Amino acid sequence: MLHGKKGFERIVWAFNNVLNSSVTWLFYDLDKQNAVADALKTNPLAKHRPLVKTVLNTLKRADAVLVPPLNLSTLPSDRATAEDWAIEFHEWLSLVVLGSRRVKANDDIDPYLCRYRVPDEEAATPKKLVHLQWSGFLPAQWIRSLFLEL
């Protein structure tokens, strides 16, 4: 880059007008060998007193959840019916994540109190489900390896 060039002038303008205050940056250490304490000693950012956060996960198990059949090859071909199916499935999935009793196989709620029914309830089968949730920065390679293992 040279003085007077368009790209250089943009960078100068950005440093003068936008990047003129303290900014918080997010870094991920790709070196998996280092432990957190060791990484703080050898990390070149250590002199800036970084805040190190670990990724935490939660695991919830749900027994006897009615799971509607999920066969993507038999999805409706017209847009309106497919959209209705997607909305119903999203609603069911949201109730599973919330831990609602309405999706349990042994739910015996009075139909006057709750009108919700699992989509395609007569073909739904009770299964054990696991809900995994992570909070934090996750590298793309780790997410890819998780999906490949499932």
SVG drawing of the C-alpha trace seen along z (x, -y; Angstrom):
<svg xmlns="http://www.w3.org/2000/svg" viewBox="-63 -11 69 57">
<polyline fill="none" stroke="black" stroke-width="0.4" points="0.0,0.0 1.2,-3.4 0.3,-6.9 -2.3,-8.4 -3.8,-5.1 -7.5,-4.5 -7.0,-1.5 -4.4,-3.2 -6.6,-6.3 -9.5,-4.1 -7.3,-2.4 -6.1,-5.8 -9.7,-7.1 -10.7,-3.9 -8.0,-4.4 -8.7,-8.1 -12.5,-7.9 -13.6,-4.4 -10.8,-2.6 -9.9,-5.4 -11.2,-3.8 -10.6,-0.6 -12.1,2.4 -12.7,5.9 -11.5,8.7 -12.2,12.4 -9.4,14.8 -9.3,18.5 -6.1,20.5 -5.9,23.1 -3.1,24.9 -4.9,27.7 -1.8,28.8 -1.7,25.8 -3.7,25.9 -5.4,22.7 -2.8,21.7 0.1,22.6 -1.5,20.7 -1.6,17.5 2.1,17.7 3.1,18.4 0.4,16.4 1.6,13.2 -1.5,11.5 -0.8,12.3 0.7,8.9 -2.7,7.3 -4.4,9.3 -6.8,11.3 -10.0,12.7 -10.0,16.4 -13.4,18.2 -14.0,21.9 -16.8,23.3 -19.4,24.9 -22.0,27.4 -25.2,28.6 -26.8,32.0 -30.5,32.7 -32.1,36.1 -35.7,36.7 -37.3,40.1 -40.4,41.3 -40.8,38.3 -43.2,38.8 -41.1,38.3 -43.0,37.7 -41.7,39.6 -39.1,37.5 -38.7,38.7 -37.6,35.9 -38.3,37.8 -42.0,37.9 -42.3,34.1 -45.2,32.4 -44.3,31.0 -46.5,27.9 -45.1,24.9 -48.0,24.2 -48.2,27.8 -44.5,28.0 -44.5,24.7 -47.2,26.0 -45.2,29.2 -42.1,27.1 -44.0,24.9 -45.5,27.9 -42.1,29.6 -40.5,26.4 -43.2,26.1 -42.7,29.7 -38.9,29.2 -39.4,26.0 -41.5,27.9 -38.9,30.6 -36.2,28.1 -38.4,26.5 -39.0,29.9 -42.8,29.6 -45.0,32.5 -47.2,32.1 -44.6,34.1 -44.3,36.9 -45.8,40.3 -47.5,40.6 -49.1,37.1 -52.8,37.3 -53.8,33.6 -57.5,32.8 -58.1,31.7 -60.2,28.7 -57.1,27.4 -54.6,27.9 -55.3,28.5 -51.7,29.3 -51.0,32.7 -47.7,34.1 -47.6,33.9 -48.7,37.2 -49.4,38.5 -50.6,42.0 -47.3,42.7 -45.1,41.0 -42.9,43.3 -41.7,42.8 -37.9,42.4 -35.2,41.2 -33.7,37.8 -30.7,35.9 -30.4,32.1 -26.9,30.8 -26.2,27.0 -22.9,25.2 -22.4,21.6 -19.2,20.0 -16.9,19.8 -16.8,23.0 -14.4,23.6 -15.8,24.7 -13.7,27.9 -15.1,29.0 -18.7,28.5 -17.9,30.4 -16.4,33.3 -19.4,33.4 -21.9,33.7 -19.7,36.3 -19.8,38.5 -23.6,38.2"/>
</svg>
